[in-house]
Amino acid sequence: MTMRGLGSIRLKGVSLLMPVMLWVNASPAQNPKRTADYAIRIGVMPAGKWNAITDVAGVKVGHTTLILGDSVRTGVTAVLPHEGNVFKQKVPAAVYTGNGFGKLAGVTQVKELGNLETPIVLTNTLAVGTAMNAVVGYSLHLVGNELVQSVNALVGETNDGYLNDIRGRHVKEADVLDAIRTASKGPVMEGNVGAGTGTVCFGFKGGIGTASRVLPEKLGGYTVGVLVQSNFGGVLVIDGVPVGEELKKYYLSDVLNDPADGSCMIILATDAPLDARNLERLAKRAFMGLARTGGIASNGSGDYVIAFSTDSSSRIPFQAPALIQTKTLSNDALSPLFMAAIEAAEEAIINSLLAAETMKGYKGRMVEALPGDKLKEILKKYGRVSK
């Protein structure tokens, strides 16, 4: 953490979240942070230990959160597919575009070759170029990459310009590298953190959210994990409950003057042995999870799903031999994974809203958090909770 003038704070690393609470109206003890705290159960499948993308073995997540003065509310989130040199040991990957009003750099090579060779970085719209430079530099300097002359960095974004001075281009390469280098296993911070620091979702404060699902052992015991950067609009639905309507705050309502634009980045990881073709099919189902929350993929929304497999037998070595033998699940084995992707994506988006706190930012604009007390009343009204 470094200080830049009185009252300005620059946060770096996944463990430094508390200064974000400067804009919170309720203490963490008074405001539950995840679906489980509200007794909300999304779907029917069990979650992993952390209910996070990091339940997929080897996956790490890191954040750099930037809060400077009264106008900078932005950051970086990095997802690492495995602990090794990803360029040397590429992973099968695919991208599905729900609505393409976005800047997902590196997408064409992933689509063409069906693999991923760098960490995935999420940030704000005008920081994509900076993040690309940082990821390329990070990859070139890894041991074993001394002769590498081409790197396909994958960088996604959403536009946080409502709360953040986005034209100031405050994200620096060092911030991106911090997110990558501080990435860790275990619980993942959510809400106003990393690339979700300045985002808005369904007219409420959005942010980073994550969730996971685990298949029964008889179906392989595979894990599907999802992480989202939520910054989009529509009519909020939580576990089938029309929360946006009940709060009278939704797209095209008189209360919420919101074009529903903004974007949603969804990253999906699984340890199931899948090739790029079936990873794209899995990514399409994750987008169905977004639809279940009431998102409408508006004209101005860049909605993308990036899916990859961490299965070690499916990795593609750099300078691979002419013939590669890998294991992959058959099409008939995919349906349970499809459902896991839908449920995890839906819950990750809801978690991003529940974890987010009210924030004041650029030009004095304020975005309120989803009101926890009112949400409880609505869930009780619809029979989702008993008390």
ABEGO torsion letter per residue (X at the ends): XBBBEBGBBBBBEAABAAAAAAABABBAAABBABAAAAGBBBEABBBBAAGBAAABBGBBBBBBBBBBEAABBBEBBBBBABABBAAABBBBBBBBBABABBBBBGAAAAAAAGBBABBBBBBBAAAAAAAAAAAAAAAAABBGAAABABBBBBBBBBBAAAABBAAAGABBAAAAAAAAAABBBEBBBBEBBEAAAABBBGGBBBEBBBBBBBBBAAAGGBBBBBBBBBBBBEBBBBGGBBAAAAAGBBBGBAABBBAGBGEBBBBBBBABBBBAAAAAAAAAAAAAAAAAAGBAGBAABBBBBBBBBABAAABBBBGBBABBBBBBBBAAAAAAAAAAAAAAAAAAAAAAAAABBBBBBBGGBBBBBBBAAAAAAAAAAAGABAX
